[in-house]
Amino acid sequence: MTHLFVHSSPVFFLFLLMRVDCEHEILMVLDEVGPKGMPLRRIALNVFNMRNSLFEPLSKEKMYDEVAHYLHRESTLSGSPVKRMDKRGWYRINPRSAKVRQMHLEFKSEDAD
């Protein structure tokens, strides 16, 4: 028998929103860098700088953990928007990913408007 545990706390929903937002920002950073890639620490620092504000301060360590978890998880999946590079701890965007192509199409349609 499988039990489904549903979180109803606002903190959990905020956590989910943060993860989704971080994904978009990670992909933006990697897309801007291009095929040469970037080390995990610099990706995390860029995302931290994009997300941190006076009204919603974040911890660098927590942001690093979130980015590291996302990159590790996604880089092991086939068709992922993120690829692990030969250098340890370096990642780049996967231009063949459907998610990346969709992101480029959305960006182009926003520019056209």
C-alpha positions as CSV (number, residue, x, y, z in Angstrom):
1,M,0.0,0.0,0.0
2,T,1.4,3.4,-1.0
3,H,0.8,6.4,1.1
4,L,0.9,9.9,-0.4
5,F,2.2,12.5,2.0
6,V,0.9,16.0,1.0
7,H,2.6,19.1,2.4
8,S,0.2,21.9,3.1
9,S,2.5,24.3,4.8
10,P,3.4,27.7,3.2
11,V,7.1,27.1,3.8
12,F,7.0,23.9,1.7
13,F,5.3,25.7,-1.2
14,L,7.9,28.5,-0.9
15,F,10.6,25.9,-1.1
16,L,9.1,24.5,-4.3
17,L,8.8,27.9,-5.8
18,M,12.4,28.6,-5.0
19,R,13.5,25.4,-6.7
20,V,11.6,26.2,-9.9
21,D,12.9,29.8,-10.0
22,C,16.5,28.6,-9.4
23,E,16.2,26.2,-12.3
24,H,15.3,29.1,-14.7
25,E,18.1,31.2,-13.3
26,I,20.7,28.4,-13.5
27,L,19.7,27.8,-17.2
28,M,19.9,31.6,-17.9
29,V,23.5,31.7,-16.4
30,L,24.6,28.6,-18.3
31,D,23.0,29.9,-21.5
32,E,24.8,33.2,-21.3
33,V,28.2,31.4,-20.8
34,G,27.6,29.1,-23.7
35,P,29.5,25.9,-24.6
36,K,32.6,26.8,-22.6
37,G,30.7,26.1,-19.4
38,M,31.3,27.3,-15.8
39,P,32.3,25.8,-12.5
40,L,29.6,25.0,-9.9
41,R,30.8,27.7,-7.4
42,R,30.5,30.5,-10.0
43,I,27.1,29.2,-11.1
44,A,25.9,29.2,-7.5
45,L,27.3,32.7,-6.9
46,N,25.6,34.1,-10.0
47,V,22.3,32.6,-9.0
48,F,22.7,33.9,-5.4
49,N,23.4,37.4,-6.7
50,M,20.3,37.2,-8.9
51,R,18.1,35.9,-6.1
52,N,19.4,37.7,-3.0
53,S,17.7,41.0,-2.0
54,L,17.4,43.2,1.0
55,F,13.9,42.0,1.7
56,E,14.5,38.3,1.1
57,P,18.1,37.6,2.2
58,L,19.4,34.2,1.3
59,S,22.3,32.1,2.6
60,K,25.2,31.4,0.2
61,E,25.6,27.9,1.5
62,K,21.9,27.1,1.1
63,M,21.9,28.5,-2.5
64,Y,25.1,26.5,-3.3
65,D,23.4,23.3,-2.0
66,E,20.3,24.0,-4.1
67,V,22.3,24.7,-7.2
68,A,24.6,21.7,-6.7
69,H,21.7,19.4,-6.1
70,Y,19.9,20.6,-9.2
71,L,23.0,20.3,-11.4
72,H,23.9,16.8,-10.1
73,R,20.4,15.5,-10.6
74,E,19.8,17.0,-14.0
75,S,23.2,16.2,-15.5
76,T,22.6,12.5,-15.0
77,L,19.3,12.5,-16.9
78,S,19.2,11.9,-20.7
79,G,17.8,14.9,-22.6
80,S,18.6,17.2,-19.7
81,P,19.2,20.9,-20.2
82,V,22.5,20.6,-18.3
83,K,25.6,18.6,-19.2
84,R,28.5,17.7,-17.0
85,M,31.9,18.6,-18.6
86,D,35.2,16.7,-18.4
87,K,36.6,19.1,-15.8
88,R,35.4,18.2,-12.3
89,G,32.6,20.5,-11.1
90,W,32.1,22.2,-14.5
91,Y,28.7,22.3,-16.2
92,R,27.4,23.7,-19.5
93,I,24.0,24.1,-21.2
94,N,22.9,21.3,-23.5
95,P,21.7,23.1,-26.7
96,R,20.0,19.9,-27.9
97,S,17.7,19.8,-24.9
98,A,14.0,20.4,-25.7
99,K,13.7,22.6,-22.6
100,V,16.6,24.8,-23.8
101,R,15.1,25.1,-27.3
102,Q,11.8,26.1,-25.7
103,M,13.5,28.7,-23.5
104,H,15.1,30.2,-26.6
105,L,11.8,30.3,-28.5
106,E,10.1,32.0,-25.5
107,F,12.9,34.5,-25.3
108,K,12.7,35.3,-29.0
109,S,8.9,35.7,-28.8
110,E,9.3,38.2,-25.9
111,D,11.8,40.2,-28.0
112,A,9.4,40.3,-30.9
113,D,6.6,41.8,-28.8
